[in-house]
Amino acid sequence: MGHQVIIFDFSVIRGLWETRVKKNKERQRKEKERLEKSALEKIKQEWNLILECRKKGIPQSKYLKNGFVDINEKNLDSYGKAPQLQKRHALSDGVNKEQNKFIFQLSGEQWMELPDSLKEQIYLKEWHVYNTLIQTIPAYIALFQDLRVLELPKNQINHLPVEIGCLKNLKVLNVSFNNLKSVPPELGDCENLEKLDLSGNMEIAELPFELSNLKQLTFVDVSANKFHSIPICVLRMSNLQWLDISSNNLKDLPEDIDRLDELQTLLLQKNKLTYLPRALVNMPKLSLLVVSGDDLVEIPTAICESTTGLKFVSLKDSPVETIVCEDTEEIIESEREREQVEKEFMKAYIEDLRERESTPSYTTKVLLSLQL
């Protein structure tokens, strides 16, 4: 017999979880402020400096000033009688510097466009750009033939350039929580792509058929968009293991969904599904299925009694009140923030569920809701 988890109405657990997180963060903040003002923190800094200086063989006179410890002493990295130790530190720093040479990082709302000097660093292997006001990715991205990771979450990007298809070595593309409304067909030329995250854009309604060429994809997240059905190209991704298409407008699932025979995790919560197809039982590696039970009127018994060890979770969402305001952008931004917190909660819940050796056959009825 497989395991069945039926979870209805989840707001009490979430309320407790969010309250504890806020209290814990506030407690940590106050403790940090207290320590910063405490004389004990200064003494700790002084002792750490003294110990480090002694390890490196720095004479006492070098780290004392007028008889007191000078915590602003800068000789730690340039002076010492322990050449082997210095050599080891230098080697470690050298490795870190060498790795960082290939990684570009940028964040902060002061950035409205990428720096011009970036086009000269075509040897980069990773871009990490987040929480900026950048709206466009320049066409010169085609020059970055060594690019492996393109992490661009939580910006204001409104379209992807067709030149992205030139990135033949790209393995990770994350453009979650931006303002995308579509995806260029040229993305299908990124034949080595393994992870694609388009979640939280709120407006994407379809994917181009050319993405069927992405046979190496194992992870696809298109949650919090406007899909009315699972795209045909997704059903042709033969190595797909994780599919999150929650918070969309799905009314049914394709009867041939079992062609995704490598799929392990399928997240469908917060859609408009009224039934689940029996084809789900024919997916041998499916180990976690999450749906919303609000509109479901038919669930095949075989899913709940699966002998494959499938963990079936049915969430019942309480209706979230929509704040009425004249500015549509404010509504979308509020929904986007809600989805971000929702995803964090679900990620923590799923990780906890996966770690359980045994799963209870039922749980007490609770309410899952989120109000910002």
Contacts in CASP RR format, 6 or more apart in sequence:
PFRMAT RR
TARGET T0000
AUTHOR 0000-0000-0000
METHOD contacts of the structure
MODEL  1
MGHQVIIFDFSVIRGLWETRVKKNKERQRKEKERLEKSALEKIKQEWNLI
LECRKKGIPQSKYLKNGFVDINEKNLDSYGKAPQLQKRHALSDGVNKEQN
KFIFQLSGEQWMELPDSLKEQIYLKEWHVYNTLIQTIPAYIALFQDLRVL
ELPKNQINHLPVEIGCLKNLKVLNVSFNNLKSVPPELGDCENLEKLDLSG
NMEIAELPFELSNLKQLTFVDVSANKFHSIPICVLRMSNLQWLDISSNNL
KDLPEDIDRLDELQTLLLQKNKLTYLPRALVNMPKLSLLVVSGDDLVEIP
TAICESTTGLKFVSLKDSPVETIVCEDTEEIIESEREREQVEKEFMKAYI
EDLRERESTPSYTTKVLLSLQL
1 305 0 8 1.000
1 307 0 8 1.000
2 305 0 8 1.000
2 306 0 8 1.000
2 307 0 8 1.000
2 308 0 8 1.000
2 309 0 8 1.000
2 310 0 8 1.000
3 309 0 8 1.000
3 310 0 8 1.000
3 311 0 8 1.000
3 312 0 8 1.000
3 358 0 8 1.000
3 359 0 8 1.000
3 361 0 8 1.000
4 304 0 8 1.000
4 305 0 8 1.000
4 312 0 8 1.000
4 359 0 8 1.000
4 361 0 8 1.000
4 362 0 8 1.000
5 311 0 8 1.000
5 312 0 8 1.000
5 313 0 8 1.000
5 314 0 8 1.000
5 353 0 8 1.000
5 359 0 8 1.000
5 360 0 8 1.000
5 361 0 8 1.000
5 362 0 8 1.000
5 363 0 8 1.000
6 312 0 8 1.000
6 313 0 8 1.000
6 314 0 8 1.000
6 362 0 8 1.000
6 363 0 8 1.000
7 313 0 8 1.000
7 314 0 8 1.000
7 315 0 8 1.000
7 316 0 8 1.000
7 363 0 8 1.000
7 366 0 8 1.000
7 368 0 8 1.000
8 293 0 8 1.000
8 314 0 8 1.000
8 315 0 8 1.000
8 316 0 8 1.000
8 365 0 8 1.000
8 366 0 8 1.000
9 316 0 8 1.000
9 318 0 8 1.000
9 365 0 8 1.000
9 366 0 8 1.000
9 367 0 8 1.000
9 368 0 8 1.000
10 315 0 8 1.000
10 316 0 8 1.000
10 317 0 8 1.000
10 366 0 8 1.000
10 367 0 8 1.000
10 368 0 8 1.000
10 369 0 8 1.000
11 318 0 8 1.000
11 366 0 8 1.000
11 367 0 8 1.000
11 368 0 8 1.000
11 369 0 8 1.000
11 370 0 8 1.000
12 366 0 8 1.000
12 367 0 8 1.000
13 366 0 8 1.000
13 368 0 8 1.000
14 345 0 8 1.000
14 368 0 8 1.000
14 369 0 8 1.000
14 370 0 8 1.000
17 345 0 8 1.000
35 41 0 8 1.000
42 71 0 8 1.000
45 71 0 8 1.000
46 69 0 8 1.000
46 71 0 8 1.000
49 63 0 8 1.000
49 69 0 8 1.000
49 71 0 8 1.000
49 73 0 8 1.000
49 76 0 8 1.000
50 63 0 8 1.000
50 69 0 8 1.000
52 76 0 8 1.000
53 60 0 8 1.000
53 62 0 8 1.000
53 63 0 8 1.000
53 73 0 8 1.000
53 75 0 8 1.000
53 76 0 8 1.000
55 82 0 8 1.000
55 85 0 8 1.000
56 76 0 8 1.000
56 79 0 8 1.000
56 80 0 8 1.000
56 81 0 8 1.000
56 82 0 8 1.000
56 85 0 8 1.000
56 86 0 8 1.000
57 80 0 8 1.000
57 81 0 8 1.000
57 82 0 8 1.000
58 75 0 8 1.000
58 76 0 8 1.000
58 79 0 8 1.000
58 80 0 8 1.000
58 81 0 8 1.000
62 73 0 8 1.000
62 75 0 8 1.000
62 79 0 8 1.000
63 69 0 8 1.000
63 70 0 8 1.000
63 73 0 8 1.000
63 75 0 8 1.000
64 70 0 8 1.000
65 73 0 8 1.000
77 89 0 8 1.000
80 86 0 8 1.000
101 123 0 8 1.000
102 123 0 8 1.000
102 124 0 8 1.000
102 125 0 8 1.000
102 126 0 8 1.000
102 146 0 8 1.000
103 124 0 8 1.000
103 125 0 8 1.000
103 126 0 8 1.000
103 128 0 8 1.000
104 118 0 8 1.000
104 121 0 8 1.000
104 124 0 8 1.000
104 126 0 8 1.000
104 127 0 8 1.000
104 128 0 8 1.000
104 129 0 8 1.000
105 128 0 8 1.000
105 129 0 8 1.000
106 114 0 8 1.000
106 115 0 8 1.000
106 128 0 8 1.000
106 129 0 8 1.000
106 130 0 8 1.000
106 132 0 8 1.000
107 129 0 8 1.000
107 130 0 8 1.000
107 131 0 8 1.000
107 132 0 8 1.000
108 131 0 8 1.000
108 132 0 8 1.000
109 131 0 8 1.000
109 132 0 8 1.000
109 133 0 8 1.000
111 129 0 8 1.000
111 132 0 8 1.000
111 133 0 8 1.000
111 134 0 8 1.000
112 132 0 8 1.000
112 133 0 8 1.000
112 134 0 8 1.000
112 135 0 8 1.000
113 134 0 8 1.000
113 135 0 8 1.000
113 136 0 8 1.000
114 129 0 8 1.000
114 134 0 8 1.000
114 137 0 8 1.000
114 138 0 8 1.000
119 138 0 8 1.000
119 140 0 8 1.000
119 143 0 8 1.000
122 143 0 8 1.000
122 144 0 8 1.000
122 145 0 8 1.000
122 146 0 8 1.000
123 146 0 8 1.000
124 144 0 8 1.000
124 146 0 8 1.000
124 147 0 8 1.000
125 146 0 8 1.000
125 147 0 8 1.000
125 148 0 8 1.000
125 149 0 8 1.000
126 147 0 8 1.000
126 148 0 8 1.000
126 149 0 8 1.000
126 150 0 8 1.000
126 151 0 8 1.000
127 147 0 8 1.000
127 149 0 8 1.000
127 150 0 8 1.000
127 151 0 8 1.000
127 152 0 8 1.000
128 149 0 8 1.000
128 151 0 8 1.000
129 151 0 8 1.000
129 152 0 8 1.000
129 155 0 8 1.000
130 151 0 8 1.000
130 152 0 8 1.000
130 153 0 8 1.000
130 154 0 8 1.000
130 155 0 8 1.000
131 154 0 8 1.000
131 155 0 8 1.000
132 155 0 8 1.000
132 156 0 8 1.000
133 155 0 8 1.000
133 156 0 8 1.000
134 155 0 8 1.000
134 156 0 8 1.000
134 157 0 8 1.000
135 155 0 8 1.000
135 156 0 8 1.000
135 157 0 8 1.000
135 158 0 8 1.000
135 179 0 8 1.000
136 157 0 8 1.000
136 158 0 8 1.000
136 159 0 8 1.000
136 161 0 8 1.000
137 152 0 8 1.000
137 157 0 8 1.000
137 160 0 8 1.000
137 161 0 8 1.000
137 164 0 8 1.000
138 161 0 8 1.000
139 161 0 8 1.000
139 163 0 8 1.000
140 163 0 8 1.000
141 147 0 8 1.000
141 161 0 8 1.000
141 163 0 8 1.000
141 164 0 8 1.000
141 166 0 8 1.000
141 167 0 8 1.000
142 163 0 8 1.000
142 164 0 8 1.000
142 165 0 8 1.000
142 166 0 8 1.000
142 167 0 8 1.000
144 167 0 8 1.000
145 166 0 8 1.000
145 167 0 8 1.000
145 168 0 8 1.000
145 169 0 8 1.000
146 169 0 8 1.000
147 167 0 8 1.000
147 169 0 8 1.000
147 170 0 8 1.000
148 169 0 8 1.000
148 170 0 8 1.000
148 171 0 8 1.000
148 172 0 8 1.000
149 170 0 8 1.000
149 171 0 8 1.000
149 172 0 8 1.000
150 167 0 8 1.000
150 170 0 8 1.000
150 172 0 8 1.000
150 173 0 8 1.000
150 174 0 8 1.000
150 175 0 8 1.000
151 172 0 8 1.000
151 174 0 8 1.000
152 174 0 8 1.000
152 175 0 8 1.000
152 178 0 8 1.000
153 174 0 8 1.000
153 175 0 8 1.000
153 176 0 8 1.000
153 177 0 8 1.000
153 178 0 8 1.000
153 197 0 8 1.000
154 176 0 8 1.000
154 177 0 8 1.000
154 178 0 8 1.000
155 178 0 8 1.000
156 178 0 8 1.000
156 179 0 8 1.000
157 175 0 8 1.000
157 178 0 8 1.000
157 179 0 8 1.000
157 180 0 8 1.000
158 178 0 8 1.000
158 179 0 8 1.000
158 180 0 8 1.000
158 181 0 8 1.000
159 180 0 8 1.000
159 181 0 8 1.000
159 182 0 8 1.000
159 184 0 8 1.000
160 175 0 8 1.000
160 180 0 8 1.000
160 183 0 8 1.000
160 184 0 8 1.000
160 187 0 8 1.000
161 184 0 8 1.000
162 184 0 8 1.000
162 186 0 8 1.000
163 186 0 8 1.000
164 170 0 8 1.000
164 173 0 8 1.000
164 184 0 8 1.000
164 186 0 8 1.000
164 187 0 8 1.000
164 190 0 8 1.000
165 184 0 8 1.000
165 186 0 8 1.000
165 187 0 8 1.000
165 188 0 8 1.000
165 189 0 8 1.000
165 190 0 8 1.000
166 189 0 8 1.000
167 190 0 8 1.000
168 189 0 8 1.000
168 190 0 8 1.000
168 191 0 8 1.000
168 192 0 8 1.000
169 192 0 8 1.000
170 190 0 8 1.000
170 192 0 8 1.000
170 193 0 8 1.000
171 192 0 8 1.000
171 193 0 8 1.000
171 194 0 8 1.000
171 195 0 8 1.000
172 193 0 8 1.000
172 194 0 8 1.000
172 195 0 8 1.000
173 187 0 8 1.000
173 190 0 8 1.000
173 193 0 8 1.000
173 195 0 8 1.000
173 196 0 8 1.000
173 197 0 8 1.000
174 195 0 8 1.000
174 197 0 8 1.000
175 197 0 8 1.000
175 198 0 8 1.000
175 201 0 8 1.000
176 197 0 8 1.000
176 198 0 8 1.000
176 199 0 8 1.000
176 200 0 8 1.000
176 201 0 8 1.000
176 221 0 8 1.000
177 199 0 8 1.000
177 200 0 8 1.000
177 201 0 8 1.000
177 336 0 8 1.000
177 339 0 8 1.000
177 340 0 8 1.000
178 200 0 8 1.000
178 201 0 8 1.000
179 201 0 8 1.000
179 203 0 8 1.000
180 198 0 8 1.000
180 201 0 8 1.000
180 203 0 8 1.000
180 204 0 8 1.000
181 201 0 8 1.000
181 203 0 8 1.000
181 204 0 8 1.000
182 204 0 8 1.000
182 206 0 8 1.000
183 198 0 8 1.000
183 204 0 8 1.000
183 207 0 8 1.000
183 208 0 8 1.000
183 211 0 8 1.000
184 208 0 8 1.000
185 208 0 8 1.000
185 209 0 8 1.000
185 210 0 8 1.000
185 211 0 8 1.000
186 210 0 8 1.000
187 193 0 8 1.000
187 208 0 8 1.000
187 210 0 8 1.000
187 211 0 8 1.000
187 214 0 8 1.000
188 208 0 8 1.000
188 210 0 8 1.000
188 211 0 8 1.000
188 212 0 8 1.000
188 213 0 8 1.000
188 214 0 8 1.000
189 210 0 8 1.000
189 213 0 8 1.000
190 214 0 8 1.000
191 213 0 8 1.000
191 214 0 8 1.000
191 215 0 8 1.000
191 216 0 8 1.000
192 216 0 8 1.000
193 214 0 8 1.000
193 216 0 8 1.000
193 217 0 8 1.000
194 216 0 8 1.000
194 217 0 8 1.000
194 218 0 8 1.000
194 219 0 8 1.000
195 217 0 8 1.000
195 218 0 8 1.000
195 219 0 8 1.000
196 214 0 8 1.000
196 217 0 8 1.000
196 219 0 8 1.000
196 220 0 8 1.000
196 221 0 8 1.000
197 219 0 8 1.000
197 220 0 8 1.000
197 221 0 8 1.000
198 204 0 8 1.000
198 221 0 8 1.000
198 222 0 8 1.000
198 225 0 8 1.000
199 221 0 8 1.000
199 222 0 8 1.000
199 223 0 8 1.000
199 224 0 8 1.000
199 225 0 8 1.000
199 244 0 8 1.000
199 339 0 8 1.000
199 343 0 8 1.000
200 223 0 8 1.000
200 224 0 8 1.000
200 225 0 8 1.000
200 336 0 8 1.000
200 339 0 8 1.000
200 340 0 8 1.000
201 224 0 8 1.000
201 225 0 8 1.000
202 224 0 8 1.000
202 225 0 8 1.000
202 226 0 8 1.000
202 332 0 8 1.000
202 335 0 8 1.000
202 336 0 8 1.000
203 225 0 8 1.000
203 226 0 8 1.000
204 222 0 8 1.000
204 225 0 8 1.000
204 226 0 8 1.000
204 227 0 8 1.000
205 225 0 8 1.000
205 226 0 8 1.000
205 227 0 8 1.000
205 228 0 8 1.000
206 227 0 8 1.000
206 231 0 8 1.000
207 222 0 8 1.000
207 231 0 8 1.000
207 233 0 8 1.000
207 234 0 8 1.000
208 233 0 8 1.000
209 232 0 8 1.000
209 233 0 8 1.000
210 233 0 8 1.000
211 231 0 8 1.000
211 233 0 8 1.000
211 234 0 8 1.000
211 237 0 8 1.000
212 232 0 8 1.000
212 233 0 8 1.000
212 236 0 8 1.000
212 237 0 8 1.000
214 233 0 8 1.000
214 237 0 8 1.000
215 237 0 8 1.000
215 238 0 8 1.000
215 239 0 8 1.000
216 239 0 8 1.000
217 237 0 8 1.000
217 239 0 8 1.000
217 240 0 8 1.000
218 239 0 8 1.000
218 240 0 8 1.000
218 241 0 8 1.000
218 242 0 8 1.000
218 262 0 8 1.000
219 240 0 8 1.000
219 241 0 8 1.000
219 242 0 8 1.000
220 234 0 8 1.000
220 237 0 8 1.000
220 240 0 8 1.000
220 242 0 8 1.000
220 243 0 8 1.000
220 244 0 8 1.000
221 242 0 8 1.000
221 243 0 8 1.000
221 244 0 8 1.000
222 231 0 8 1.000
222 234 0 8 1.000
222 244 0 8 1.000
222 245 0 8 1.000
222 248 0 8 1.000
223 244 0 8 1.000
223 245 0 8 1.000
223 246 0 8 1.000
223 247 0 8 1.000
223 248 0 8 1.000
223 267 0 8 1.000
223 339 0 8 1.000
223 343 0 8 1.000
224 246 0 8 1.000
224 247 0 8 1.000
224 248 0 8 1.000
224 335 0 8 1.000
224 336 0 8 1.000
224 339 0 8 1.000
224 343 0 8 1.000
225 247 0 8 1.000
225 248 0 8 1.000
226 248 0 8 1.000
226 249 0 8 1.000
227 245 0 8 1.000
227 248 0 8 1.000
227 249 0 8 1.000
227 250 0 8 1.000
228 248 0 8 1.000
228 249 0 8 1.000
228 250 0 8 1.000
228 251 0 8 1.000
229 250 0 8 1.000
229 251 0 8 1.000
229 252 0 8 1.000
229 254 0 8 1.000
230 243 0 8 1.000
230 245 0 8 1.000
230 250 0 8 1.000
230 253 0 8 1.000
230 254 0 8 1.000
230 257 0 8 1.000
234 240 0 8 1.000
234 243 0 8 1.000
235 254 0 8 1.000
235 256 0 8 1.000
235 257 0 8 1.000
235 259 0 8 1.000
235 260 0 8 1.000
236 259 0 8 1.000
237 260 0 8 1.000
238 260 0 8 1.000
238 261 0 8 1.000
238 262 0 8 1.000
239 262 0 8 1.000
240 260 0 8 1.000
240 262 0 8 1.000
240 263 0 8 1.000
241 262 0 8 1.000
241 263 0 8 1.000
241 264 0 8 1.000
241 265 0 8 1.000
241 285 0 8 1.000
242 263 0 8 1.000
242 264 0 8 1.000
242 265 0 8 1.000
243 260 0 8 1.000
243 263 0 8 1.000
243 265 0 8 1.000
243 266 0 8 1.000
243 267 0 8 1.000
244 265 0 8 1.000
244 267 0 8 1.000
245 267 0 8 1.000
245 268 0 8 1.000
245 271 0 8 1.000
246 267 0 8 1.000
246 268 0 8 1.000
246 269 0 8 1.000
246 270 0 8 1.000
246 271 0 8 1.000
246 290 0 8 1.000
246 346 0 8 1.000
247 269 0 8 1.000
247 270 0 8 1.000
247 271 0 8 1.000
247 339 0 8 1.000
247 342 0 8 1.000
248 270 0 8 1.000
248 271 0 8 1.000
249 271 0 8 1.000
249 272 0 8 1.000
250 268 0 8 1.000
250 271 0 8 1.000
250 272 0 8 1.000
250 273 0 8 1.000
251 271 0 8 1.000
251 272 0 8 1.000
251 273 0 8 1.000
251 274 0 8 1.000
252 273 0 8 1.000
252 274 0 8 1.000
252 275 0 8 1.000
252 277 0 8 1.000
253 268 0 8 1.000
253 273 0 8 1.000
253 276 0 8 1.000
253 277 0 8 1.000
253 279 0 8 1.000
253 280 0 8 1.000
254 277 0 8 1.000
255 277 0 8 1.000
255 279 0 8 1.000
256 279 0 8 1.000
257 277 0 8 1.000
257 279 0 8 1.000
257 280 0 8 1.000
257 283 0 8 1.000
258 279 0 8 1.000
258 280 0 8 1.000
258 282 0 8 1.000
258 283 0 8 1.000
260 283 0 8 1.000
261 283 0 8 1.000
261 284 0 8 1.000
261 285 0 8 1.000
262 285 0 8 1.000
263 283 0 8 1.000
263 285 0 8 1.000
263 286 0 8 1.000
264 285 0 8 1.000
264 286 0 8 1.000
264 287 0 8 1.000
264 288 0 8 1.000
265 286 0 8 1.000
265 287 0 8 1.000
265 288 0 8 1.000
265 350 0 8 1.000
266 280 0 8 1.000
266 286 0 8 1.000
266 288 0 8 1.000
266 289 0 8 1.000
266 290 0 8 1.000
267 290 0 8 1.000
267 346 0 8 1.000
268 289 0 8 1.000
268 290 0 8 1.000
268 291 0 8 1.000
268 292 0 8 1.000
269 290 0 8 1.000
269 291 0 8 1.000
269 292 0 8 1.000
269 315 0 8 1.000
269 317 0 8 1.000
269 346 0 8 1.000
270 292 0 8 1.000
270 317 0 8 1.000
271 291 0 8 1.000
271 292 0 8 1.000
272 295 0 8 1.000
273 291 0 8 1.000
273 292 0 8 1.000
273 295 0 8 1.000
273 296 0 8 1.000
274 295 0 8 1.000
274 296 0 8 1.000
274 297 0 8 1.000
274 298 0 8 1.000
275 296 0 8 1.000
275 297 0 8 1.000
275 298 0 8 1.000
275 299 0 8 1.000
276 291 0 8 1.000
276 296 0 8 1.000
276 298 0 8 1.000
276 299 0 8 1.000
276 300 0 8 1.000
276 303 0 8 1.000
277 300 0 8 1.000
278 300 0 8 1.000
278 302 0 8 1.000
280 286 0 8 1.000
280 289 0 8 1.000
280 300 0 8 1.000
280 303 0 8 1.000
281 300 0 8 1.000
281 302 0 8 1.000
281 303 0 8 1.000
281 306 0 8 1.000
284 308 0 8 1.000
286 308 0 8 1.000
286 310 0 8 1.000
287 308 0 8 1.000
287 309 0 8 1.000
287 310 0 8 1.000
287 311 0 8 1.000
288 310 0 8 1.000
288 311 0 8 1.000
288 313 0 8 1.000
288 350 0 8 1.000
288 353 0 8 1.000
288 354 0 8 1.000
289 303 0 8 1.000
289 310 0 8 1.000
289 311 0 8 1.000
289 312 0 8 1.000
289 313 0 8 1.000
290 313 0 8 1.000
290 314 0 8 1.000
290 315 0 8 1.000
290 346 0 8 1.000
290 350 0 8 1.000
291 313 0 8 1.000
291 314 0 8 1.000
291 315 0 8 1.000
292 314 0 8 1.000
292 315 0 8 1.000
292 316 0 8 1.000
292 317 0 8 1.000
293 314 0 8 1.000
293 315 0 8 1.000
293 316 0 8 1.000
294 316 0 8 1.000
294 317 0 8 1.000
296 314 0 8 1.000
299 314 0 8 1.000
303 310 0 8 1.000
303 312 0 8 1.000
304 312 0 8 1.000
306 312 0 8 1.000
311 353 0 8 1.000
311 359 0 8 1.000
313 353 0 8 1.000
315 368 0 8 1.000
316 367 0 8 1.000
316 368 0 8 1.000
317 368 0 8 1.000
317 369 0 8 1.000
318 367 0 8 1.000
318 368 0 8 1.000
318 369 0 8 1.000
320 338 0 8 1.000
320 369 0 8 1.000
320 370 0 8 1.000
320 371 0 8 1.000
321 371 0 8 1.000
322 331 0 8 1.000
323 330 0 8 1.000
323 331 0 8 1.000
323 334 0 8 1.000
325 331 0 8 1.000
334 372 0 8 1.000
337 372 0 8 1.000
338 370 0 8 1.000
338 372 0 8 1.000
341 370 0 8 1.000
341 372 0 8 1.000
342 370 0 8 1.000
345 370 0 8 1.000
353 359 0 8 1.000
END
